[in-house]
C-alpha cells in the first residue's frame, strides 16, 4: 500500500493508458454500408446514362403537321415527374412509329415516371405503356425454359375463428395493464371473466384488433406482429422501424403502417401497405404528417382506398395499388371526404370560393359519376356522418347567416336508397356537442346546448320524407353518445371532465332505464352483441382508480374489475353473420322458443353453487335415474310371483290409491281380534272414516268405507279422540275431547270408549 501511494506521489510516475487499438489478427467484419449508409447513398454512381431513359409505347402515330402538338402534350404529361433533357420520336415514311424515348436528369425521375405514367389513358384508342430502357436487358435475359416456382409449405395456424364456436356465446376482449407490461385476453362472462391468454411485454405500446376479429396486432420498435388462432400464435410480422400507427382494410387483406423515422426521397417508407397473407410490401408512400390518421380511407369492400392532398383526391385500386385510371381527381379546395359503409360511393365537400357556393358531392366509383351535388351557403365548416349500413348520410353544416351573429347548425340528411337522393334539413340553433346515427335503424341522437343545460334529442327519419323529433331529455350530464351495435339502446356518457355520469336509454319508447356513475371514466365500449357495455378509467388519462366495470345494456352493474395501472380494453369484433335475411327473420319469430333455453342457462350460471357441486348433483340424478329404471324392470319381472302369492288376484290393476291392510285390535280381557279392511284414498290431514263394525260388546271402531254399516251404529255415543302424543302417557291421561260424528283422524290419533283400553291406529 505504501508503495502504491509513493508511486502516485511521484511526479515522474505516469499511469499507463488503456489501448483501444485492435489486435494484429483482428478481422473487421463490419462493412462501410452499415456505418455510412446515409452518406454512401449520396455517393455518385457510375452509369452509362441509360438508367435515366424511358420508353413510351402506344403513342399516336402522326405526321409532321401534328408532331409539334403531340410533343407539347407528351411534354406536359411527363414533365411532372422531373426535368426532361432529351426527347426522341422515331419516324418512318413521314409518320411517327408509335413509341418514343425520353431522358430525365436523374434515374429516380425515370423510375417515378414509370410508376405513375404506365397505363395512362390518353384517349379511347391510346393507353401508354411505359418502361425503363434498362428493362429490355432484363426481359432479353429471361430463360426460354419455364421453371415451376418452389412450392411453399402450408402453415396451419388452427381455427382462426375459434372464439365464435364457444358453446355459451362468450365474446372476447383484450386488456392492457401494469402500465403496458402485461396484456391479457379474456372471455366475457356475467359472473367473472375467464382468462384465455396472458403474456408479459406482449406489446410495447398498445394493441389493435382487425375489423373481423381474426388478428391481434401488437406494436414493437422494429415493426408489428399479427397473432391469431386458439393459442394466439404469431401469424405474420412486418418490419417497419419505429411504427406508431396502423390501419386495416375492411376485408382484412391489407394492413397499413406508419413510421415517422423511415421516409426518404428515393424510397418512400413513411407509409407502407402490406399484404397480410404473404407478408409482402405492396407499396410505400411519403407522408409529411400523421395528424389526421388514417391517411388512407378504405371503401367498404377493400377494393379502393383514397388519400386527400391540397386540391387533389387520389383514389387507388387493389391489388395493383396504382391510381384509378392512372390519374388523381383535381378538386380545388377539398376539405374532407368519406366512403359509404355500404357502397362504393365517395362523399366530399368543398368550401365557398368567392361567388361559388360550398358544395357536397356524392360520387360513384369507379365510374366517377356524380350522383348528387348539394350547394350550401354561408358555410363555416362541415362534418360527414354515414349511417353504418350506408342508408343515410348526415352532413353537419355550421353556418353564419347574413345579418346575424353566432353559428347556426343544419343537419342535411341524404336518403341514399331513394331516387335522386332527396335531402331533408333539420335546423339546430344551439351549439352541437355530439351526433351519432343508430347503427341498424333510421334514428339519430344529438347532444346540444351549453353546460349545465345540455339537452339530448332523438330524431326519427320517416319514409314519408319527414324527420320527427321523438324525445328530448334536458339537463343531461353528457358529452358523448354510444349506441349499441344492434341499435335501440344507447349510453349517454359524461366522460373525463363530467366525472363519468352515465345514462342508459331505450330509444324504442325513449325511457331512461338507469342513471349511474363511474367516476372519472375515460372510455365506453359496447360488446359486439349489444348485451354488455364496459366503462373504464385508463391509466393513460388518469393515474388513479384505474379499473373497468361491466354493465348490462339496461344499466345493471355486473362486475368491478380493478387492474393495476389499467390502460386499455378492446372488444374482439365479430365477422358478419353467414345467415340470410330470411333466416334471421325466422330466428326472431321463434325467439320465445330459444329464450327458454337461454333463461335456463342464465339461471344455472347465476347459481351460487360451484361447478363441482352442480356436476355432483347431476351425477347423483343420473345414478337415481338408472336405479329407478332397474327397479321398474325388476317390478315387471316379478309380476308372476306376485300373482301366485295373492291367489291369482292381479293387484297391479286395482286402484292405485287403495290398499288392503290387516288391523289388530286389543280388546278387554286380552282377546285379540284381526280385521282385514280396505282404506280409500286419504287426505293429507288424516284418514277417512266412512263406517264402523262391532268387534266386541264393549268397542265400536270405525274401520273403513267398504264395510256395511247399520244406520243405528252411526255416530256411536262415547266415541272420543285425542291429539297426537306418547301412547304410554295418553293412555292414562285425562279424558280426551269428545268428537261424536268425527270424519277424520290423524295417523297418531287414539280412540277410547268409556275410558277403557286405547287402540293406537298409527299403523293404519
C-alpha positions in Angstrom: 0.0 0.0 0.0 2.8 2.4 0.9 4.5 1.6 -2.5 1.3 2.5 -4.3 1.0 5.8 -2.5 4.6 6.5 -3.3 4.1 5.8 -7.0 1.1 8.2 -7.1 3.0 10.9 -5.3 6.0 10.5 -7.7 5.7 13.2 -10.4 7.7 11.0 -12.8 5.1 8.2 -12.5 2.5 8.2 -15.2 -0.4 5.7 -15.3 -0.4 3.6 -18.4 -3.4 4.5 -20.7 -5.6 1.6 -21.9 -5.1 0.7 -25.6 -8.1 1.0 -27.9 -6.2 -0.5 -30.9 -7.4 -3.8 -32.4 -5.0 -6.7 -32.1 -3.0 -7.6 -35.2 -5.0 -10.7 -36.0 -8.4 -8.9 -35.6 -10.7 -9.3 -38.6 -13.1 -6.4 -39.0 -16.3 -7.8 -40.5 -18.3 -4.5 -40.4 -18.7 -3.1 -43.8 -18.9 0.6 -44.8 -22.5 0.2 -45.8 -23.5 -0.4 -42.2 -21.6 2.6 -40.8 -22.1 5.1 -43.5 -25.4 4.1 -45.1 -26.8 7.6 -45.3 -23.5 9.1 -46.7 -22.9 6.3 -49.3 -26.4 6.8 -50.5 -25.4 10.2 -51.9 -22.2 8.8 -53.5 -22.2 9.3 -57.3 -22.7 6.0 -59.1 -21.1 5.0 -62.4 -23.6 4.9 -65.2 -23.8 4.9 -68.9 -26.8 7.3 -69.0 -29.4 4.7 -70.0 -30.8 4.5 -66.4 -32.5 7.8 -67.0 -34.2 6.8 -70.2 -37.7 5.6 -70.5 -39.6 4.1 -73.5 -43.2 5.1 -74.0 -45.3 2.9 -76.2 -48.8 3.2 -77.7 -48.1 6.9 -78.7 -50.3 8.2 -81.5 -48.8 8.0 -85.0 -48.8 11.4 -86.6 -47.3 13.3 -89.5 -45.1 16.4 -89.4 -48.2 18.7 -89.3 -49.3 17.3 -85.9 -45.9 16.4 -84.5 -45.5 19.7 -82.6 -48.9 19.4 -80.9 -48.1 15.8 -79.9 -44.7 16.9 -78.4 -46.5 19.5 -76.3 -48.9 17.0 -74.9 -46.2 14.4 -74.2 -44.0 17.0 -72.5 -46.9 18.3 -70.4 -47.7 14.8 -69.1 -44.2 13.6 -68.4 -42.5 16.8 -67.2 -44.5 16.4 -63.9 -42.0 13.7 -62.9 -38.8 15.6 -63.5 -36.7 17.6 -65.9 -36.7 16.0 -69.4 -33.3 16.6 -71.1 -33.8 14.7 -74.4 -36.8 13.6 -76.5 -36.6 11.3 -79.5 -39.5 10.5 -81.8 -38.6 7.7 -84.3 -40.3 8.1 -87.7 -40.6 6.2 -91.0 -42.2 7.4 -94.2 -43.1 10.7 -92.6 -45.1 9.2 -89.7 -44.0 8.6 -86.1 -43.7 4.9 -85.2 -45.9 4.9 -82.2 -43.2 4.9 -79.5 -40.7 7.5 -78.2 -37.7 7.8 -75.9 -37.4 10.3 -73.1 -34.3 11.0 -71.0 -34.6 12.6 -67.5 -32.0 14.4 -65.5 -31.8 11.6 -62.8 -32.6 7.9 -62.8 -35.0 8.4 -59.8 -37.2 10.7 -62.0 -37.4 8.0 -64.7 -38.5 5.4 -62.1 -41.2 7.8 -60.9 -42.4 8.3 -64.4 -42.7 4.6 -65.0 -44.7 4.1 -61.7 -47.2 6.8 -62.4 -47.5 7.1 -66.2 -47.7 3.4 -67.1 -51.3 2.7 -68.1 -52.1 6.4 -68.6 -55.1 6.7 -70.8 -54.5 9.5 -73.4 -57.8 8.9 -75.2 -60.1 6.0 -76.1 -57.6 4.5 -78.6 -54.3 5.2 -76.8 -53.2 4.0 -73.4 -49.5 4.5 -72.6 -47.2 1.6 -71.7 -44.0 2.9 -70.0 -40.8 1.0 -69.2 -37.2 1.8 -68.3 -34.8 1.4 -71.1 -32.7 -0.9 -68.9 -35.7 -3.3 -68.6 -35.0 -4.5 -72.1 -31.9 -6.3 -71.0 -33.8 -7.9 -68.1 -36.5 -9.1 -70.5 -34.0 -10.4 -73.1 -32.2 -12.5 -70.5 -35.2 -14.4 -69.4 -34.7 -18.1 -69.8 -36.8 -19.8 -72.5 -37.5 -22.8 -70.3 -40.1 -22.3 -67.7 -39.3 -23.2 -64.2 -42.0 -24.0 -61.8 -41.9 -21.8 -58.7 -40.8 -23.5 -55.5 -43.8 -24.8 -53.5 -44.2 -23.1 -50.2 -45.0 -25.3 -47.2 -48.5 -24.8 -45.8 -48.7 -23.3 -42.4 -51.6 -24.4 -40.3 -52.5 -21.8 -37.7 -55.5 -23.7 -36.4 -59.1 -22.4 -36.3 -58.8 -18.6 -36.8 -62.3 -18.1 -35.6 -62.5 -20.5 -32.8 -64.0 -18.0 -30.3 -67.2 -17.8 -32.3 -67.8 -21.5 -31.7 -68.0 -21.0 -27.9 -71.0 -23.0 -26.6 -72.0 -20.2 -24.3 -71.5 -17.5 -27.0 -68.9 -15.6 -24.9 -67.2 -12.7 -26.6 -63.5 -11.9 -26.0 -61.7 -8.7 -25.1 -58.1 -7.6 -24.7 -56.8 -5.8 -21.6 -53.5 -4.0 -21.1 -52.5 -3.3 -17.6 -49.5 -2.7 -15.3 -48.7 0.4 -17.5 -48.4 -1.8 -20.6 -46.2 -4.5 -19.1 -48.9 -7.2 -19.3 -51.6 -8.0 -21.9 -54.4 -10.5 -21.4 -57.3 -11.9 -23.4 -60.5 -12.7 -21.5 -63.7 -14.4 -22.4 -66.6 -12.4 -21.1 -68.9 -13.9 -18.5 -71.6 -12.3 -16.4 -70.1 -13.7 -13.2 -66.3 -13.5 -13.7 -64.1 -13.0 -16.8 -62.4 -16.2 -18.0 -58.7 -15.9 -18.8 -57.9 -17.1 -22.3 -54.3 -15.9 -22.7 -51.9 -13.7 -20.8 -48.3 -12.6 -21.7 -45.8 -10.2 -20.3 -44.5 -7.5 -22.6 -46.6 -8.7 -25.5 -46.7 -5.2 -27.0 -44.6 -2.1 -26.4 -47.4 0.5 -26.8 -51.0 -0.8 -27.4 -52.8 -3.5 -29.4 -55.4 -3.4 -32.2 -57.9 -5.9 -33.4 -58.6 -6.4 -37.1 -62.1 -5.4 -38.4 -63.4 -9.0 -38.3 -61.5 -10.1 -35.2 -59.2 -12.5 -36.9 -55.9 -10.9 -36.0 -54.5 -9.2 -32.9 -51.8 -6.6 -33.8 -49.0 -5.8 -31.4 -46.5 -2.9 -31.7 -42.7 -3.2 -31.4 -39.8 -1.0 -32.2 -38.9 -3.0 -35.3 -42.4 -3.4 -36.6 -45.7 -5.0 -35.9 -46.8 -8.6 -35.4 -50.1 -10.3 -36.1 -51.4 -13.1 -33.7 -54.3 -15.5 -34.1 -55.7 -19.0 -33.7 -56.7 -20.8 -30.5 -53.3 -20.3 -28.8 -52.6 -16.8 -30.4 -49.6 -18.0 -32.4 -47.7 -15.4 -34.5 -49.3 -15.4 -37.9 -47.2 -12.7 -39.6 -44.8 -9.9 -38.9 -44.0 -6.7 -40.8 -40.6 -4.9 -40.4 -41.2 -1.2 -40.2 -38.8 0.6 -37.8 -40.4 3.0 -35.4 -44.0 2.1 -36.4 -46.5 4.0 -34.4 -49.9 3.8 -36.2 -51.7 1.0 -38.2 -54.9 0.6 -40.1 -56.6 -2.5 -41.6 -58.5 -2.8 -44.8 -62.2 -3.8 -44.1 -61.6 -7.2 -45.9 -58.5 -7.9 -43.7 -56.4 -8.4 -46.8 -54.1 -5.4 -46.3 -52.6 -3.6 -43.3 -51.2 0.0 -43.5 -48.3 1.0 -41.2 -46.9 4.5 -40.4 -43.5 5.4 -39.1 -42.0 8.9 -38.9 -38.4 7.5 -38.9 -38.1 5.8 -42.3 -39.1 8.2 -45.0 -36.5 9.0 -47.7 -36.9 10.8 -51.0 -35.7 7.9 -53.1 -37.6 5.2 -51.3 -40.9 6.3 -49.7 -41.4 4.3 -46.5 -43.3 6.6 -44.1 -46.5 4.7 -45.0 -46.3 1.1 -46.2 -49.2 -1.1 -47.4 -48.6 -4.8 -46.7 -50.3 -8.0 -47.9 -51.3 -9.8 -44.7 -51.4 -13.3 -46.2 -47.9 -13.2 -47.9 -46.2 -10.5 -45.7 -45.0 -8.7 -48.8 -44.7 -5.0 -49.1 -47.2 -3.8 -51.7 -46.3 -0.1 -51.9 -44.7 2.8 -50.0 -45.9 6.4 -49.7 -44.5 9.7 -48.5 -46.2 11.3 -45.5 -45.4 14.7 -44.0 -47.8 14.5 -41.1 -50.0 11.9 -39.4 -52.2 14.4 -37.6 -55.3 13.1 -39.5 -54.9 9.3 -39.2 -55.8 7.2 -41.1 -54.2 8.9 -44.1 -55.8 6.4 -46.4 -59.5 5.7 -46.2 -60.8 2.4 -47.5 -64.0 1.6 -49.4 -66.4 -0.9 -47.7 -65.2 -3.9 -49.7 -61.5 -3.0 -49.7 -61.3 -2.6 -53.5 -60.3 1.1 -53.3 -58.5 3.4 -50.9 -58.2 7.2 -51.2 -55.9 9.9 -50.0 -56.5 13.7 -49.8 -53.9 16.3 -50.5 -54.2 20.0 -51.3 -56.7 20.4 -54.2 -56.3 16.7 -55.0 -58.1 13.4 -54.2 -56.1 10.4 -55.2 -58.0 7.1 -55.5 -56.1 3.8 -55.7 -57.3 0.4 -56.6 -56.2 -3.0 -55.3 -54.4 -5.3 -55.8 -52.2 -3.2 -58.2 -52.0 -0.3 -55.7 -52.0 2.1 -58.6 -54.1 5.2 -59.2 -57.6 4.6 -60.5 -57.5 5.4 -64.3 -53.8 6.5 -63.7 -54.8 9.9 -62.6 -56.0 11.8 -59.5 -59.1 14.0 -59.2 -58.4 17.7 -59.2 -60.8 19.2 -56.7 -59.9 22.7 -55.8 -60.2 23.4 -52.0 -61.3 19.9 -51.0 -61.6 19.8 -47.2 -62.8 16.3 -46.3 -64.1 13.1 -47.8 -65.6 9.8 -46.6 -66.6 6.4 -48.1 -70.1 5.0 -47.8 -70.1 1.9 -45.5 -72.4 0.1 -47.8 -71.5 1.1 -51.4 -68.5 2.3 -53.4 -69.7 5.9 -53.1 -67.5 8.8 -52.1 -68.7 11.9 -50.4 -66.6 15.1 -50.2 -67.2 18.8 -49.6 -65.6 22.0 -50.9 -65.9 25.4 -49.1 -67.1 28.6 -50.7 -64.8 30.4 -53.1 -65.8 34.0 -53.8 -69.2 33.8 -55.6 -69.1 30.0 -55.9 -71.1 28.3 -53.1 -69.8 25.5 -51.0 -71.0 22.1 -52.1 -71.3 18.5 -51.0 -70.8 15.9 -53.8 -71.6 12.2 -53.9 -69.5 10.3 -56.5 -70.0 6.7 -57.7 -66.8 4.7 -58.1 -65.1 3.5 -60.3 -67.1 5.4 -62.9 -66.5 8.7 -61.1 -70.1 9.7 -61.9 -71.5 12.5 -59.7 -74.9 11.1 -58.4 -75.8 14.1 -56.2 -74.5 17.7 -55.6 -75.8 19.9 -52.8 -74.9 23.6 -52.8 -74.5 25.3 -49.4 -74.2 29.0 -48.5 -72.5 30.9 -45.7 -70.7 27.7 -44.6 -68.1 27.7 -41.8 -67.5 24.0 -41.5 -68.9 20.6 -42.5 -68.7 17.1 -41.0 -69.7 13.9 -42.8 -71.6 11.2 -40.8 -72.6 8.0 -42.5 -75.2 5.6 -41.1 -73.5 2.2 -40.7 -75.4 0.5 -43.5 -75.0 3.4 -45.8 -78.7 4.1 -45.9 -78.3 7.8 -44.9 -75.6 10.5 -44.9 -75.8 13.4 -42.5 -73.8 16.5 -43.3 -73.5 18.7 -40.2 -73.2 22.2 -41.6 -72.2 25.1 -39.5 -73.4 28.4 -40.9 -73.2 32.1 -40.2 -76.5 33.6 -41.6 -76.3 37.1 -43.0 -77.3 39.8 -40.6 -76.9 37.6 -37.5 -74.2 36.8 -35.1 -73.2 33.4 -34.0 -73.3 30.0 -35.7 -76.4 28.0 -36.7 -76.1 24.3 -37.4 -78.1 22.4 -40.0 -78.2 18.7 -40.5 -78.6 17.9 -44.2 -79.9 14.3 -44.3 -79.3 12.5 -47.6 -81.6 9.5 -48.3 -79.2 7.3 -50.2 -81.7 4.5 -51.1 -84.3 6.7 -52.8 -84.3 8.0 -56.3 -82.3 11.2 -57.0 -81.2 11.1 -53.3 -83.6 13.6 -51.7 -82.3 15.8 -48.9 -84.1 16.8 -45.6 -82.9 19.6 -43.3 -83.0 19.8 -39.5 -82.0 23.2 -38.1 -80.4 23.5 -34.6 -79.8 26.9 -33.1 -77.8 25.6 -30.2 -74.2 24.5 -30.3 -73.7 20.8 -31.1 -71.7 18.7 -28.8 -72.1 15.2 -30.3 -74.0 13.5 -33.1 -74.5 9.7 -33.8 -76.6 7.5 -36.0 -78.4 4.4 -34.8 -76.3 1.6 -36.4 -79.2 -0.5 -37.7 -82.0 1.9 -37.9 -83.2 5.3 -39.0 -82.9 7.2 -35.8 -80.1 9.6 -34.7 -79.2 11.3 -31.5 -77.9 14.8 -30.8 -76.3 16.4 -27.8 -76.7 20.2 -27.9 -76.6 23.2 -25.7 -74.2 24.6 -23.1 -73.2 23.0 -19.8 -75.0 22.7 -17.4 -78.1 22.8 -19.7 -77.1 20.1 -22.2 -80.1 18.5 -24.0 -80.3 15.1 -25.7 -82.7 15.0 -28.6 -83.7 11.9 -30.6 -85.0 12.1 -34.2 -86.6 9.5 -36.5 -86.2 9.7 -40.3 -89.6 8.5 -41.6 -90.3 7.1 -45.0 -92.8 9.9 -45.9 -90.0 12.4 -46.1 -90.3 13.9 -42.7 -87.9 13.9 -39.7 -89.7 13.7 -36.4 -88.4 14.7 -33.0 -89.2 11.7 -30.8 -88.0 12.9 -27.4 -85.8 15.4 -25.7 -84.1 14.9 -22.3 -83.0 18.2 -20.8 -80.2 18.9 -18.3 -78.1 15.9 -19.1 -74.5 15.4 -17.9 -73.2 14.0 -21.1 -70.6 14.9 -23.8 -70.6 11.6 -25.8 -73.1 9.2 -27.4 -72.5 5.5 -27.6 -75.1 3.4 -29.5 -75.4 -0.3 -29.0 -74.0 -2.2 -32.1 -77.5 -3.7 -32.6 -79.3 -0.4 -32.2 -82.2 0.7 -30.0 -80.2 1.0 -26.8 -77.6 3.7 -26.0 -75.5 5.2 -23.3 -75.2 9.0 -22.8 -71.8 9.5 -21.1 -70.2 12.4 -19.4 -66.5 11.4 -19.8 -63.5 12.8 -18.1 -64.4 16.3 -17.0 -68.0 15.3 -16.4 -66.9 12.7 -13.8 -68.3 9.7 -15.6 -72.0 10.3 -15.5 -73.9 7.5 -17.4 -77.5 7.4 -18.6 -78.9 4.1 -20.2 -81.6 4.8 -22.7 -84.1 2.6 -24.6 -85.0 4.6 -27.7 -87.9 2.3 -28.7 -90.0 4.2 -26.2 -87.4 6.8 -25.1 -87.3 5.7 -21.5 -84.3 6.2 -19.2 -83.6 2.7 -17.9 -81.0 3.7 -15.4 -78.7 6.6 -14.3 -75.3 5.6 -12.8 -71.8 6.9 -12.5 -68.3 5.6 -13.0 -66.1 8.4 -11.5 -63.6 9.8 -14.0 -64.5 7.2 -16.7 -62.5 7.8 -19.8 -63.8 5.2 -22.3 -67.1 3.4 -23.1 -67.0 0.2 -25.1 -70.0 -1.9 -26.3 -69.5 -5.6 -26.9 -70.4 -6.8 -30.5 -73.7 -8.3 -29.4 -75.0 -5.2 -27.7 -75.7 -7.2 -24.5 -72.9 -5.7 -22.4 -71.1 -2.4 -22.1 -67.8 -1.6 -20.4 -66.8 1.7 -18.8 -63.2 2.2 -17.8 -60.7 4.6 -16.3 -57.4 4.4 -18.3 -54.0 4.9 -16.7 -53.1 6.8 -19.8 -55.5 9.5 -19.0 -55.9 9.3 -15.2 -53.4 7.9 -12.8 -55.7 6.7 -10.0 -58.9 4.5 -9.7 -57.8 2.5 -12.8 -60.4 -0.2 -13.5 -63.1 -1.4 -15.9 -66.7 -2.0 -15.0 -69.1 -4.4 -16.8 -72.7 -3.4 -17.2 -75.8 -4.9 -18.8 -77.4 -2.9 -21.6 -80.1 -1.9 -19.1 -77.5 -0.3 -16.8 -77.2 -3.0 -14.1 -73.7 -3.3 -12.8 -72.3 -6.8 -13.0 -68.6 -6.5 -12.3 -65.9 -4.2 -11.0 -62.5 -5.3 -12.2 -59.6 -3.4 -10.7 -56.3 -3.8 -12.6 -53.0 -2.2 -11.5 -52.4 0.7 -13.9 -55.1 -0.5 -16.3 -54.5 1.1 -19.7 -56.8 -0.3 -22.4 -59.8 -2.6 -23.1 -60.9 -3.5 -26.6 -63.7 -5.9 -27.5 -62.8 -8.5 -30.2 -65.0 -7.8 -33.3 -67.2 -10.4 -34.8 -67.3 -11.2 -38.6 -70.5 -10.6 -40.5 -73.2 -13.3 -40.0 -73.5 -16.0 -42.5 -77.3 -16.2 -42.1 -79.6 -14.8 -44.7 -82.2 -12.1 -44.0 -84.9 -14.7 -44.1 -83.1 -16.9 -41.6 -82.6 -14.0 -39.2 -86.3 -13.1 -39.6 -87.2 -16.7 -38.7 -85.0 -16.7 -35.6 -86.6 -13.5 -34.4 -90.0 -15.0 -34.9 -89.1 -18.1 -32.8 -87.2 -16.2 -30.2 -89.5 -17.2 -27.4 -88.7 -20.9 -28.1 -85.0 -20.2 -27.8 -85.3 -17.8 -24.9 -86.4 -20.6 -22.5 -83.1 -22.4 -23.2 -81.2 -19.2 -22.7 -83.0 -18.4 -19.5 -82.3 -21.8 -18.1 -78.6 -21.4 -18.9 -78.6 -18.0 -17.3 -80.2 -19.3 -14.1 -77.7 -22.0 -14.0 -74.8 -19.7 -14.5 -76.1 -17.3 -11.8 -76.4 -20.1 -9.3 -74.0 -19.7 -6.4 -73.3 -23.4 -6.4 -69.9 -24.2 -7.7 -69.4 -26.1 -10.9 -68.1 -29.1 -8.9 -71.3 -29.2 -6.8 -73.5 -28.9 -9.9 -71.6 -31.8 -11.6 -72.0 -33.9 -8.4 -75.8 -33.3 -8.3 -76.1 -34.2 -12.0 -74.2 -37.4 -11.3 -76.5 -38.2 -8.4 -79.5 -37.5 -10.5 -78.2 -39.8 -13.2 -77.5 -42.6 -10.7 -81.1 -42.3 -9.3 -82.5 -42.5 -12.8 -80.6 -45.7 -13.5 -81.7 -47.2 -10.2 -85.3 -46.3 -10.9 -85.2 -47.9 -14.4 -83.6 -51.1 -12.8 -86.3 -51.2 -10.1 -89.1 -50.8 -12.6 -87.7 -53.6 -14.7 -87.4 -55.9 -11.6 -91.0 -55.0 -10.7 -92.3 -56.2 -14.1 -90.2 -59.3 -13.9 -91.7 -60.3 -10.5 -95.3 -60.0 -11.6 -95.8 -63.7 -11.9 -94.6 -64.2 -8.4 -97.0 -61.6 -7.0 -99.9 -63.3 -8.8 -99.0 -66.6 -7.2 -98.7 -65.2 -3.7 -102.0 -63.3 -3.9 -104.1 -66.2 -5.2 -104.3 -65.1 -8.8 -105.5 -61.6 -8.0 -103.8 -59.0 -10.1 -103.3 -56.3 -7.6 -101.5 -54.2 -10.2 -104.8 -53.5 -11.9 -106.5 -52.3 -8.7 -107.0 -48.7 -7.7 -103.5 -47.4 -7.0 -104.9 -45.3 -4.2 -106.3 -48.4 -2.3 -104.5 -50.9 -0.1 -105.5 -54.0 1.9 -104.4 -53.8 5.5 -104.5 -56.2 8.4 -105.6 -54.4 11.6 -105.1 -56.0 15.0 -107.3 -54.6 17.9 -106.7 -55.3 21.6 -109.9 -55.9 23.5 -110.8 -56.2 27.1 -109.6 -59.4 28.7 -106.6 -59.7 26.3 -108.6 -61.1 23.4 -107.1 -60.2 20.1 -109.3 -59.8 17.0 -108.0 -59.3 13.4 -109.9 -57.4 10.8 -108.9 -57.0 7.2 -110.2 -53.8 5.6 -109.6 -51.6 2.5 -108.9 -48.0 3.1 -109.7 -45.4 0.4 -107.5 -42.5 -0.6 -107.0 -40.3 2.4 -106.4 -36.5 2.5 -103.0 -35.4 3.9 -104.6 -34.3 7.1 -105.8 -37.8 8.2 -107.7 -40.9 7.3 -111.3 -41.0 6.0 -113.8 -42.8 8.2 -117.0 -43.9 6.4 -118.4 -46.7 8.5 -117.9 -49.0 11.6 -118.2 -52.6 12.7 -118.7 -54.3 16.0 -115.6 -56.2 17.2 -116.7 -56.9 20.8 -119.6 -55.9 23.1 -117.5 -53.1 24.5 -115.9 -51.5 21.4 -117.1 -49.7 18.3 -114.3 -48.8 16.0 -114.6 -47.0 12.6 -112.9 -49.3 10.2 -113.5 -48.3 6.5 -116.0 -47.3 3.9 -116.2 -50.7 2.2 -117.9 -52.4 5.2 -121.8 -52.5 5.5 -122.9 -50.3 8.4 -126.3 -50.3 10.1 -127.8 -46.9 10.5 -128.2 -47.3 14.2 -124.5 -47.8 14.7 -123.5 -44.5 13.1 -122.2 -41.8 15.5 -121.9 -44.1 18.5 -122.1 -42.2 21.8 -118.9 -42.0 23.8 -116.5 -42.0 20.9 -113.7 -39.7 21.9 -110.4 -38.8 20.3 -107.2 -37.4 21.5 -104.4 -35.4 19.9 -101.1 -36.9 18.9 -98.8 -37.8 21.7 -97.0 -40.6 23.5 -99.1 -43.7 23.7 -98.0 -44.6 27.3 -98.8 -41.2 28.8 -102.0 -40.6 26.8 -103.4 -44.0 27.9 -103.7 -42.9 31.5 -104.2 -39.2 30.8 -107.3 -37.0 31.4 -110.5 -37.6 29.4 -110.0 -36.8 25.8 -112.0 -34.4 23.7 -115.3 -35.8 22.6 -115.8 -35.8 18.8 -119.1 -37.5 18.1 -119.6 -37.8 14.3 -115.9 -37.3 13.6 -115.0 -37.9 9.9 -111.2 -37.6 10.0 -108.5 -38.9 12.3 -104.7 -38.3 12.0 -102.1 -41.0 11.9 -101.4 -40.7 15.6 -104.9 -40.2 17.0 -106.0 -42.5 19.8 -109.6 -43.7 20.1 -111.2 -44.7 23.5 -114.6 -45.8 24.6 -115.9 -45.2 28.2 -112.3 -44.7 29.4 -111.3 -48.2 28.7 -108.5 -49.6 26.6 -106.9 -47.3 23.9 -106.4 -48.5 20.4 -103.4 -46.9 18.6 -104.2 -46.6 14.9 -100.9 -45.0 14.0 -100.0 -48.1 11.9 -103.2 -48.0 9.9 
